[in-house]
């Protein structure tokens, strides 16, 4: 598992590694990440060997989330995004936004043949509900998420 170091001066604790380990227990899981969609920063990743999980793909999906947030703002939709599904021939890419930390999302890649998509969505939601982040990191990220939404609402 690759975990990125926090910024200097951050204190507190989190359970990112434990959450990603739980996500990787989902049937068909090939790789998972926690990403800040406001910056594209990949906070932590994990993968099943020998799958070549790409941090670039995880970060790139921040643009997918941002595009959906912008579109919802332009349309005046006030519902919260729970998850976004991208279906490929052999894989599912599941993006689950964190309720408690609005600028973060889990990114999960599943093998389509061995995954049960409905169960994976429920299990990913369960893992997301247990996520605990350092207070300083989550406060900064929440501010960036609010700014992103507010700037889109103003456009």
C-alpha positions as CSV (number, residue, x, y, z in Angstrom):
1,X,0.0,0.0,0.0
2,X,1.3,3.4,-0.9
3,X,0.5,6.2,1.6
4,X,1.5,9.7,1.0
5,X,2.9,11.7,3.9
6,X,0.9,14.6,5.3
7,X,2.0,18.2,5.1
8,X,4.3,19.5,7.7
9,X,2.6,20.5,10.9
10,X,-0.4,18.2,10.6
11,X,-1.4,16.4,13.7
12,X,-4.1,13.9,14.5
13,X,-4.9,10.4,13.3
14,X,-6.8,8.8,10.5
15,X,-7.8,5.3,9.4
16,X,-7.2,5.6,5.7
17,X,-5.1,2.4,5.5
18,X,-7.7,0.4,7.4
19,X,-10.5,1.7,5.1
20,X,-8.6,0.9,2.0
21,X,-7.8,-2.6,3.3
22,X,-11.5,-3.1,3.9
23,X,-12.3,-1.9,0.4
24,X,-9.7,-4.4,-1.1
25,X,-11.7,-7.2,0.6
26,X,-14.6,-6.5,-1.8
27,X,-15.0,-9.4,-4.3
28,X,-13.2,-8.4,-7.5
29,X,-11.3,-5.5,-6.1
30,X,-8.2,-4.7,-8.2
31,X,-7.1,-1.4,-6.8
32,X,-8.4,1.4,-4.6
33,X,-7.5,5.0,-3.7
34,X,-8.6,7.9,-1.6
35,X,-8.5,11.1,-3.6
36,X,-9.1,14.8,-2.9
37,X,-11.2,15.9,-5.9
38,X,-10.5,19.6,-5.3
39,X,-6.8,19.2,-5.9
40,X,-6.4,15.8,-7.7
41,X,-4.1,14.7,-4.9
42,X,-4.1,10.9,-4.3
43,X,-4.0,10.6,-0.5
44,X,-3.3,6.8,-0.5
45,X,-3.6,3.8,-2.8
46,X,-3.6,0.0,-2.6
47,X,-3.8,-2.7,-5.2
48,X,-4.1,-6.4,-5.6
49,X,-1.0,-8.0,-7.0
50,X,-0.3,-8.3,-10.0
51,X,-2.8,-5.6,-11.1
52,X,-1.1,-2.4,-12.2
53,X,-3.2,0.2,-10.4
54,X,-2.6,3.7,-11.7
55,X,-2.4,6.7,-9.3
56,X,-2.7,8.8,-12.4
57,X,-6.1,7.2,-13.1
58,X,-7.2,7.9,-9.5
59,X,-6.1,11.5,-9.8
60,X,-7.7,11.9,-13.2
61,X,-11.0,10.9,-11.8
62,X,-11.0,14.0,-9.8
63,X,-11.8,15.8,-13.0
64,X,-14.8,13.5,-13.5
65,X,-16.1,14.4,-10.0
66,X,-15.4,18.1,-10.6
67,X,-17.3,18.0,-14.0
68,X,-20.3,16.4,-12.4
69,X,-20.3,18.9,-9.5
70,X,-20.1,21.7,-12.0
71,X,-22.9,20.3,-14.1
72,X,-25.2,19.8,-11.1
73,X,-24.5,23.4,-10.0
74,X,-25.3,24.7,-13.5
75,X,-28.6,22.7,-13.6
76,X,-29.5,23.8,-10.1
77,X,-29.6,20.2,-8.8
78,X,-29.3,20.2,-5.0
79,X,-28.9,16.4,-4.5
80,X,-25.7,15.0,-3.2
81,X,-23.6,12.7,-5.4
82,X,-23.3,9.3,-3.8
83,X,-21.3,7.5,-6.4
84,X,-20.3,7.5,-10.1
85,X,-19.9,4.4,-12.1
86,X,-17.8,3.9,-15.2
87,X,-18.3,0.6,-17.0
88,X,-15.6,-0.9,-19.2
89,X,-15.6,-4.2,-21.1
90,X,-13.7,-5.9,-18.3
91,X,-13.8,-3.6,-15.3
92,X,-16.0,-1.3,-13.2
93,X,-14.6,2.0,-12.0
94,X,-16.6,3.1,-8.9
95,X,-16.2,6.6,-7.4
96,X,-17.8,7.0,-4.0
97,X,-17.8,10.5,-2.5
98,X,-17.2,10.7,1.3
99,X,-20.2,12.2,3.1
100,X,-18.2,13.3,6.1
101,X,-15.4,14.7,4.1
102,X,-17.0,16.4,1.0
103,X,-13.8,16.9,-1.0
104,X,-12.7,13.3,-0.8
105,X,-13.7,10.2,-2.7
106,X,-12.9,6.6,-2.8
107,X,-11.9,5.2,-6.2
108,X,-12.3,1.5,-6.7
109,X,-11.5,-0.6,-9.7
110,X,-13.3,-4.0,-9.9
111,X,-12.9,-7.0,-12.1
112,X,-16.2,-7.2,-13.9
113,X,-16.3,-11.0,-14.0
114,X,-15.7,-11.6,-10.3
115,X,-17.4,-8.5,-8.8
116,X,-21.0,-8.1,-7.7
117,X,-21.6,-4.5,-8.4
118,X,-24.6,-4.1,-6.0
119,X,-22.6,-5.7,-3.1
120,X,-19.5,-3.6,-4.0
121,X,-21.5,-0.4,-3.8
122,X,-22.9,-1.3,-0.4
123,X,-19.5,-2.4,0.9
124,X,-17.8,0.7,-0.4
125,X,-20.5,2.8,1.3
126,X,-19.8,1.0,4.6
127,X,-16.1,1.6,4.3
128,X,-16.7,5.3,3.4
129,X,-18.9,5.7,6.6
130,X,-16.0,4.6,8.8
131,X,-13.4,7.0,7.3
132,X,-11.7,9.2,9.8
133,X,-9.3,11.9,8.6
134,X,-6.9,14.3,10.4
135,X,-8.9,17.3,11.4
136,X,-6.6,19.8,9.8
137,X,-6.5,18.0,6.4
138,X,-10.3,17.6,6.3
139,X,-10.9,21.2,7.3
140,X,-8.7,22.5,4.5
141,X,-10.2,20.1,2.0
142,X,-13.8,21.0,3.0
143,X,-13.0,24.7,2.5
144,X,-11.7,23.9,-1.0
145,X,-14.8,21.9,-1.8
146,X,-17.1,24.7,-0.7
147,X,-15.0,27.2,-2.8
148,X,-15.3,25.0,-5.9
149,X,-19.0,24.6,-5.5
150,X,-19.5,28.3,-4.8
151,X,-17.4,29.4,-7.8
152,X,-19.5,27.1,-10.1
153,X,-22.7,28.4,-8.7
154,X,-21.6,32.0,-9.4
155,X,-20.7,31.1,-13.1
